[in-house]
Amino acid sequence: MLAYRLFEDGPRLVNDAPVPEPGEGQVLVKVAGSGACHSDLHVIEATAAGNCFFKPPYTLGHESTGWVEAVGAGVQRVQPGDKVAVYCAIGCGKCRMCLAGFESYCMRSRPVNALGLGYDGGMAEYMLVPVERYLIPLGDLDPVEAAPLTDAGMTPYHAINRSRPLLTPDATVVVMGIGGLGHLALQILRSTSAVRVIAIDVSDDKLALAKELGADATVRAGESALRETMELMHGEQADVVLDFVGIQSTIDLGRKLVRPGGDFTIVGLGGGTMSYGQGRIAVGARVFTPYFGGIGEMRELLALAARGGIAAHVTRYPLERVVEAYQALHDGAIEGRAVICPSN
């Protein structure tokens, strides 16, 4: 089958990858869509430098949906033809965090690998899902449109849930980076809270998208961003700051914007760092670095999408054009999320 695989010397589209056969408890999924993520670009670069903990070779694609093609012995919850979303984090399945549905925070498997990050993922015509609990029914959702929700939607949903007690109607949330994750975070905030949202981005087009999606105010990233954002908050600081970029300038800005007792959540993998201590951030502020989310949260998010509360902006690419999709992602030319469609 056709597959986009990462090797030590870089990713390549191959046409001779074997179609997996599901063993006991396993499920073979015919892939409808698999999202191209900035984290893939970071992993590709780290692999080339020889310092990535996801060891190649494996097929990329950790945001995947499709149809059950075949099931192994003992599988009971799904059957061929079912339309499903795939939860990608692979934990031990036995520790407290895994049993609570948060396999991305597995206490025994460090680092936590995932389908598409260490294990074969969804940028192929078929993918093997190791256990049926990782499959969630999609109902009437378009599987290609739903593919980004499995990470680009679930990760901000999880991040926002961590701050849920602070999201009161008088609260202000700053969202930095209105890209694949940020544009979904904004919709989640609009659909599940009454907070005021200020969006920050370097791109005027993305700021226009933020306004379209319901941001109360927008600020262009740059030297005046701190002053302009503080003016919008009448000199106060934000209850929650969500950084979906993670470069040094956004981390430096975010730690100055969060209020005492507030939350600063760094989701983006831009390589920035922050020393944490007295005087480095407002007193009582918490710093989070989330990784995916829980299976239950993915179910909730898909239910929100089914009710029309959130929708990814998707650009479709056939698997044969996967290299073009990643180049566009690298160049910042994608609005929302690029989805690779092996079955189209």
N, C-alpha and C positions, 0 to 999 in steps of 0.2 A: 504494500500500500504506500501511498504518498504520505510523507511525514516531514516536519521541520524539526530537525534534531540538533542539539548542541553537543559539539565535540570539544576537545581540549584546544584545538586551533580555531574554533569559531563555529557558528551555526551553519547548517547546510540543509537544503531541501533534497531529500532522497526519495527515490521511487521504488526501493526494494525492502522497505521495513516490513517485517512479518506481521500479519494480522494475529493478535493475541487470541488465545483460547481460554475461556474462563474456567478456572478450577473450582474446587469446593468453596461455596460462599461468595464467589466472585461474579461480576457482571460485566459483559461486553457492551459498550455503548457506541452506537453510530453517531459521530459528532455532527451537530448542527452548526455550532458556533463556538469559537474560543477567542477571548479577548487578548489583544496585544497590550502589555503593561509596561510602564517605565521600569518597574523592578526587573523585568527581563533584560532590559538594556544594561542595568547595573550588574546583573548576574553574568551576562555575556562579557562585559569588560573585566569583571573580577576573575572570571575563568581564564581569560587570555593572559591576565597578570599572574596566574597561578596561586591566587589567594581566596578562592571561593570554596565554601564548605558544602555546596551542592556539587557532587562529583559527577562529571559526564562519563559516558554519553547518555543522554536521555532526550525525549521529545518535549519541547516547550509547550506552554499553554496551561495556565492554572485557573482560567475562568471558562468553564466549559458546560455546555448543555447538549442534549441530543435525545436519541430514542434508544431504548433497550433493544439490543440486537440478539443477545443470547445470555442465558444464565447458567451458572454452575450448580452442582448438586447442593441441596439444602437451602437455596435462595427461595424465599417465600413472599416477600413484600412487593416485588416487582416482577413483571413478565414482559416478554418481547412485545414491542410496540408502544410501551409506556413512554411518555415524554417527560424527561427528567432534567434537573439541574444537579451538578456535581459539587459536593463539598470537598475541597482539595487537601486540607491539612491532614497529615498522617501521623497520629500519635500512637502510643502503646495500646490504647483502648482499655487500660486497667487502672491507671492512677486516678486520683480524686478529680483532677481537672478533666481528663478524658471522659470519666463517667458522668460528669456534669455537662458534657457536650462541648467542652472547649478543648478540642484536641490540638489546636494551635498553641496552647499553653501546656502541653504535655510535660509532666515533671520528670519523665524518664528518658525521653528522646530529645536530646539537645545536640545540635539544633534540630528543630522540627522541620522535616522535609515535607514536601507536598507533591501532589500530582502536577507535573509541569515544573517542579523545582526539586530535582533529585530523582523523582520517579517519572515515568513516561506520562505526558499530559495530553492535551486535547488538540494540538495542532497536527492532527493526522485524521485519516478517514475513520479510524476506530480507536477507542481507548479502553483500557482495562481498569475497572474500579474494584479495588481489593475487597471491599465489604459493602453490603447493600445499604447499611445505615448512612452511607455517604450520598445517597440518592434521594432527592426531594421532588415530589410531583410538581409539574409546572402548570397543570390545569389548562386554562385557555391562553396563557401567555405565549407569545411568539418566542420560540427558543433562541433565535439569533438575537432578538432585542433583549432577552433576559440574560444572555451570557455574561455581560459585564456586572450584573448584580451580584454574581457569586464571589466577587472580590471588590471591585470598584464601588459596589453598593454596600456589601456586607461590612467591609472594613470601616468606612465612615459611620455606618449604623452602629457598629460596636463601639466606636470611639465616642459617639454622641450618647449612647446608653450609659457609658461610664460617668458622664457628666449630667445625667438626667435630673438629679435633685437641684441642680443650679439653673435649670432651664425654665425659670418662672416667667410670667408675662412681662415683668419689668426688667428682664435680663437682656444683655447685649452679647452677641456671639460674633467674633471676627473669624472669617474664613479666608485663609490665604492660599491662593492657587485654585482657579476655577477650571481645572482640567478634568481628566477622567474620573477622579474621585471627588474633587471639589464641587463639580456641577451636580453630583448626586447628593453630596452632603447638604448642599443648600436646599435641595428639594425635600430631603428628610427633615430638616429643621422646620421648613414651612409646613409640612404635612403633619408633624407630630408635636409641634409646640407653637407658642405665640411670642417667641423671642424676637428681638430686633436683630437683624443680620447685616453686617458690614462686610462686603467682599473686597479683597485686595488681589490685584494681579498686574503683571507687567504689560498685558495685552489689552488694547482697547476693545477688540472683538470679544474677548472673554469677559470683560467687564460688562459689555452690552448683553451678553448671554446671561450674566448674573442678574442683571436688572429684569430681563425677560422671565427668569425663573423665580423672581420674587425678592431679590435683595432689596433692603430698605435704602442702602447707600453703597456707593462704590468708591474706591480709592486706587489710584494708579501707583504701583510699587515704585519706589525711588527714594531720594533723599528727604522728600517732604512727607512721606507716608505716615511717619509717627505723628508729626504735628497735625496733619489733616485728619487722621483718625481720632486723635484725642479731642480735636475741635468738634467732631461729630458726636462725641460722647460727653461734650460739655466739661472737659477737663478730667473726667473720671476714667477708670480703666474697665476693660471688658471682663465679664464674668467667665467667659470661656473663649479661648483662642485655639483654633484648629489649623495646623500648619500642614498643608498637603504638598509642600515643596521640599522643605528640609535642607535648603542650602544655608550657608552661614548668615546671609543677610536676613532671611526670613526668621531664623531662630533668634537672632539678635533683636529683631523687631518684636517677635512674639513675646519674649520674656519681659519686655518693657511695657507691653500692652495689657498683660493679665493683672487683675486686681488681687489684693490680699485675700487669701482663701479661695481664689479662683482656680481654674484648670487650664493648663497649657499642654495640648496634645500634639505631639510631633509624629505625623504619619509618613510624610515624604522621605525618600531615601536619597536626598541630595548630597549627603556627606558632611553636613554641618554638625558642629558639636556645641555643647553648652556645659560649662562647669556649674555644678549645682551646690549652692551653699548660701549662708547668710550674706545678704547684700547683692546677690546675683539675680534674684527674682523676688517678687513681693512676698512678704511674710505669709506663711500658711498656704501658699500656692502649691499645687500638685503638678508634677510633670509626668505624662504618660507617653509610652511608646508602644501602641497597640500592634498586634500581629494577627491579621485576619479577624476572626470572630468565632462565635459558637454556632453549632448546627441549628439550635433553636432560634438564634437571631436570624439565620438565613431563611428559615421558614417564615418568620415574622415579616422580613423584608419582602419576600416574594408575595405574601398576602397583601402587603401595602401596595405593591406594584399591580396586583390583580384588581385592586380597588381604584386604580388610577392615581394613586398618591405620589408615584415616582416613575420616571421613565428615562432610560439612558439615551443620550444622543449618539447614534451609531452610524459609522461608516463601514460598509461591508466590502471585504476583499475575498476573492477566491483564494484557496490555498496556494495556487500557482503564483500569486502575487504577494506572498507573505513578506518577501524582502522589501518590496516597495512600501508595504504598510509600516514596517519597522523604521524605514528611512523617514517616512512622513512623521511618525511619532517622534523620532529623534530631532527632527527639524521644527517641531512644534506646530505642524500643519494639520493636526487632527482636532476637530471640535468634538469633545466628548470622548468616545472610545472607538478604536478600530477593532472590528471583529472579523476573524478569519473564518471562512465558511467552506469547510472541506466538502460538504454535501451539495453545494450549489454550483 
